[in-house]
Amino acid sequence: MPELLRVRDIDLPEWEEECRQIGRVLDGHGIALLGSQILGLPLDARLRVETVLGDPPYCVFDAWFHWMD
């Protein structure tokens, strides 16, 4: 299951070149990878996230990676 604590803000040493290549491809499509600082920002308390992974208060990560069975 996705967890905010597992988001990496730095490339793994043995994967640096692959991470750069992936970043270039995503950039070419206008897609940005968000780091844990942005993903950890709180959502507006009035928003509700359909998820079984956590409880309010929700953060940006919860909105992007919600899970419902």
MARNU-991961 format. One line per field, with one value per residue (C-alpha): residue number from 1; residue in three letters; x, y, z negated. Coordinates in Angstrom, 1 decimal. Last residue first. Layout:
k <- [NUM/...]
r <- [ala/...]
xx <- [X/...]
yy <- [Y/...]
zz <- [Z/...]
END
This chain:
k <- [69/68/67/66/65/64/63/62/61/60/59/58/57/56/55/54/53/52/51/50/49/48/47/46/45/44/43/42/41/40/39/38/37/36/35/34/33/32/31/30/29/28/27/26/25/24/23/22/21/20/19/18/17/16/15/14/13/12/11/10/9/8/7/6/5/4/3/2/1]
r <- [asp/met/trp/his/phe/trp/ala/asp/phe/val/cys/tyr/pro/pro/asp/gly/leu/val/thr/glu/val/arg/leu/arg/ala/asp/leu/pro/leu/gly/leu/ile/gln/ser/gly/leu/leu/ala/ile/gly/his/gly/asp/leu/val/arg/gly/ile/gln/arg/cys/glu/glu/glu/trp/glu/pro/leu/asp/ile/asp/arg/val/arg/leu/leu/glu/pro/met]
xx <- [-12.2/-11.2/-7.7/-6.5/-3.1/-3.5/-5.9/-4.1/-0.7/-2.1/-2.8/-5.9/-6.7/-8.5/-8.2/-6.0/-5.7/-9.4/-9.9/-12.5/-11.0/-13.2/-12.4/-13.6/-10.3/-8.5/-5.7/-2.5/0.9/2.7/2.7/4.5/7.3/7.4/8.4/6.2/7.2/6.2/4.4/4.5/5.0/8.7/9.2/8.0/10.6/13.3/12.5/12.5/16.0/17.3/15.8/17.6/20.9/20.6/19.4/22.5/22.7/19.0/17.6/16.6/13.2/11.9/8.3/8.0/6.9/3.9/2.6/1.2/0.0]
yy <- [-1.4/2.3/3.6/7.2/8.0/11.5/12.9/11.1/12.5/16.1/15.7/14.5/15.4/13.1/9.3/6.9/4.1/3.3/6.2/8.4/11.8/14.6/18.2/20.7/20.5/22.0/19.6/19.5/19.5/16.1/15.6/19.0/18.2/14.5/15.4/15.7/14.4/16.7/15.7/18.1/15.3/16.1/16.5/12.9/11.7/13.8/12.6/8.9/9.4/11.2/8.3/5.7/7.6/7.8/4.2/2.8/5.8/5.8/9.1/11.7/12.9/9.3/8.7/5.7/7.8/9.0/5.4/3.5/0.0]
zz <- [1.4/1.3/1.7/1.9/3.4/4.8/2.2/-0.7/0.5/0.5/-3.3/-5.2/-8.8/-8.8/-8.9/-7.0/-4.5/-4.0/-1.6/-0.1/-0.9/-2.3/-1.9/-4.4/-6.4/-3.4/-2.6/-4.7/-3.0/-3.2/0.6/1.0/-1.5/-0.4/3.1/6.1/9.5/12.2/15.5/18.4/20.9/21.6/17.9/17.4/20.0/18.4/14.9/16.0/17.5/14.4/12.2/14.4/14.1/10.3/9.7/7.9/5.6/4.8/5.9/3.3/2.1/1.6/0.7/-1.6/-4.6/-2.6/-2.3/0.7/0.0]
END
